[in-house]
Amino acid sequence: MSPSGVARSLRLSVGMLTCVPVRPVLEVRPATALGALLAAPLAAVPLATVVALACWGGAQASLPPLGVAFVALGLLALGSRALHLDGLADVADGLTASYDRERSLAVMKGGTAGPAGAAALVVVLGAQAGALAAYVGDVRSAVLAGLCVCASRAALWIVCASPVPAARPDGLGVTFARRVPLLVAVPGWAALAAVAVLADAVRGPLAVAAAALVVVVLAWRCTRRFGGVTGDVFGAAIELALATLLLGLAGA
């Protein structure tokens, strides 16, 4: 890919995953979509920086760790326009709405959070906040929290892997589904596990493996129920991966 192509992919990734203003990418070619997915952890650096600064700053101000964690998650949601949380709620509602595929997809497209969606938000955000409170401390802990934010975006490498189809013939899902070859997704997550050794020789790789497993199960379940993945599934995968990583590496 040419330097201009790399820049276009990164711009697409930043525009899709954050609220950072960038020039829009008007034509998304397959190579551009793949590049944007691979660049997702890098695109999340601005959000990760905000979370890290919030955790470190809250500790310096001697604020309650759990309160700081909720504020940090609020800033993270603001920085991603809460799209991932919306996806999490929609997927939970879709999975519990009906065994009819079309009915479930219609519920997800409706955008209104039902009881299952609200419960999913409470459980996942609660797990994230409870875990993130352990990162409110020194610089190392704050940086690790930011790295978890970046690594969670690698969930897209799994839900957009080549064996996973799109659930609809239109929308965000069909643009990015099946774009990431398994020969890229698997080594990519293996590399994350190797890097996680630096945080903790045992818990680091286990946390990454657990996050990957959670996302794989989500992709499998959504493929069975919906016939594939949608943009909502992308968001749900990111939120679940983040919760798993934060829990697994808390106190490392």
N, C-alpha and C positions, 0 to 999 in steps of 0.2 A: 504494500500500500504506500502511495506517495505521501510526502509530508503534508500536503494539503488534504489528502484523504484522512490521515490520522487526526489532523486538527478538526476536520468536519465530524468525525466520529466522536471525538472528545466533546465537541460543542453539543452534539446531539445528546450525549450521555448526561452532561451537566444540565441541559435544558429539560430533560425528561425526569431527572432524579432530584433536582434541587430548584429553589426559587431564584438562584443566581441568574441575573439577566444576561442572556447571550443572544447572538444573532441566530434566528431560527434556521433549521435545515429543512428546506422546502422539498427536497427529493431524497427519500431514504432508499438507497440501493442495498442489496444484500450484504455487500462488503461493508458498507457504512453501518448497517444494523449490527453486524457481528463486531465491528470495532467498538461501537458504543457499548455493547454488552460487556466486552472484555475490559473496557475502561471504567466500568461502573464503580469499582472500589476507589479508583483515583478521583472520579468525579465527586465522590462523597467527602473528599478531604476538607472542603470548607465546613461541612456539617460536623465532621469529626472534630475539627478545631474548636468549634463553638462548644461542643459537649465537653471536650477536655478542659477548656478554659473555665467553664461553669463548675466542673468538679473541683478543679484546683482552687479557683477563686472562692468557692463556697467554704472550702476547708480553711483557707487563710483568714476568712472572716468569722470562723468558728460557728457557722450556721449548722442547723440540724441536717445530717447527711441525707435522710430520706426526703426532706423538703427540697434540698439541693437537687437530688436525683429527679424529682418530679419537674422541677423548673428546667433542668437540662433536657428532659424528654419533651417538654413543651416547646422548647426552642428547636429541638430536632424536628418535631412535627411541623412547626412553622416553616422551617427551612426546606422541608420537602412538600410543602403545601398540604400536609396531612393526607396525601394520596395513598400512601402505603397503609395507613390506618383505615382509610375508607375501603381499601381492597380487602383487608383482613375482615372487616365487618361484613362486607358483601359476600365473601366466600363462606363465612360461617352461616349466614342466612341461606345462601344457595344450597349448601350441603344438608341443611336441616329442613328446607322448605318442602321438598317433594322428591319422590324417586323418579319423577318424570324429568327428563333432561331439559326439554324446552321450558318447562315451568321453572326449573331451577335457574336457568340462564336468564329468564325474564325477571325473576326476583333480584338477581345480581345486578342486572342492568337498571333496575328501578332506582337504586341509589339510596333508598331509605333504610336505615338500620333497624332491624327487628330485634326481638328478644335475644336470639342466638348471637347476632352481631354485637349487641351491647355487652352480652356476657363475655364474648371473646375479647373485646377491647379491655374490659375490666381485668380479666385474668392475665392477658399478655402484658398489658401496661403495668399491672401490679407486679408481675414477675420481673419485668425490666427495671422498674423503679426500686424494688427490694434488692435486686442484685447490684444496680448501679450505685446504691448508697455505699457499697463497699469500696468503690473507686474514688470516693470523695476523701482525698488525703494528699499524699505527696505527688510530685510531678510524674513519677513512674506510673502510679495508679491512674492518674488522669490521662496520660498518653495511652495507656492500655485500653481505657474506655473508648478513646477516639479510634484506636485501631480496630476495636470490635465493631464500631459503626462502619468503618470502611470494609472490613471483611464480610459483614452481613450482606453487602450488596453483591457479593459473589454468588449468592443464592440464585441470581439470574442465570448464572452459567448452567445451573441444573434444570430449572424450569423452562429454559430456552434451549435445552440440549436437543440434539438431532432426533432422538426417539420420541420426543414429547410433541404431539400435534397441537394445533390451535383448535379451540372449541367452536369458534365461529369463523365464517368466511370473510369477516371484516373486523375492523377495530385494531387495537394495539397488539392483541395476541397474534394475529396472523402476520403482522409486520416483523415480529421478533421470534416467533416460535420456530423451532428446528434450526436455528442459526448457529448454535455452538456445537461443534463436533465433539463426540465423546473423548477423542484423543486430545482435546483441549481442556474440556471440563474436568476430567479425572486428574490429569497432572496438575491442573490449576489448584484444585482443592488439596492435592498432596503437597504442593508447595506451601499453601497456607498452614497446613499441619506442621511442616518442617519449620516454618518461621515461628509458629506458636511454641516451639520448644524453648525459645528464648525467654518466654514468659514463665513457663514451668515445664520441666522435662516430661512429666507424665500428664498433668492435667491439661496442658496446652493442646497437644495432639488429640486427646480424648474429647475436649470441648469442640474442636473443629470437626472431628468425625461425627459427634452427636448432632451438630448443626446440619451437616451434610445429610445425615440420615433423616432428620426431621423434614428437610426440604424434599428429599426423595419420596418420602411417604406422602407428603402433601401433593406432589406432582402425580404420583400413582393414583391417589384417591380422586383427585380432580379429573384425571383422564378417564377413570372408570365412571364417574358420575356425570361429568359434563361433556365427555368426548375429547377433552383436551384442556388447554390452559387459556386464560384470558389475562388482560391487564390487571384485573383484580387479584388473580392468583400470584402475579409477580409481586404485588405489594404485600400480600399475606406471607409469601415466602421470605421476604426481607425482614418483616417484623418478627416472625418466628425464629429465623436464624439469629437475629440480634438478641432476642430473649435467651436463646440457648447458649450463645457465646458469652453473654454477660454472666449468666448463672454458672457456667462451667469454669470461667476464669476469675470469678470473684475471690478476692483474697490471695490470688496467685503472686 
